[in-house]
Amino acid sequence: MFREAAQAPAAVREQLQANAARVARLAARLRHAPPRAVVTCARGSSDHAATFARYLIETRLALLTSSAAPSVSSVYEAGRISPVPWCWRSRSREPAPIYWRR
């Protein structure tokens, strides 16, 4: 566990470098049309990460952030239940990407 935790800075650095253009496009879109709120959708350890993201989004951007039940979008295929950005992480692919849908 210690070895895995020690790898975190390098993993984050690699993700930031690999996704720099995508993050820049997303940031530009969000600045152009700021959302009123954000919805996260995750389970397990990804939900812990989503909770951390919620604290960052709410404290840094003052945006209401809520967590939707994962089965709402997968099992029940409700899809977009709100006109706000959704953020979720898929562990079905490696590396596990973070998705945004607006």
Stockholm file with secondary structure:
# STOCKHOLM 1.0

chainA/1-102         MFREAAQAPAAVREQLQANAARVARLAARLRHAPPRAVVTCARGSSDHAATFARYLIETRLALLTSSAAPSVSSVYEAGRISPVPWCWRSRSREPAPIYWRR
#=GR chainA/1-102 SS CHHHHHTHHHHHHHHHHHTHHHHHHHHHHHHHSCCSEEEEECCTHHHHHHHHHHHHHHHHHCCEEEEECHHHHTTSCCCCCSSSCEEEECCSSSSCCEEEEC
#=GC SS_cons         CHHHHHTHHHHHHHHHHHTHHHHHHHHHHHHHSCCSEEEEECCTHHHHHHHHHHHHHHHHHCCEEEEECHHHHTTSCCCCCSSSCEEEECCSSSSCCEEEEC
//
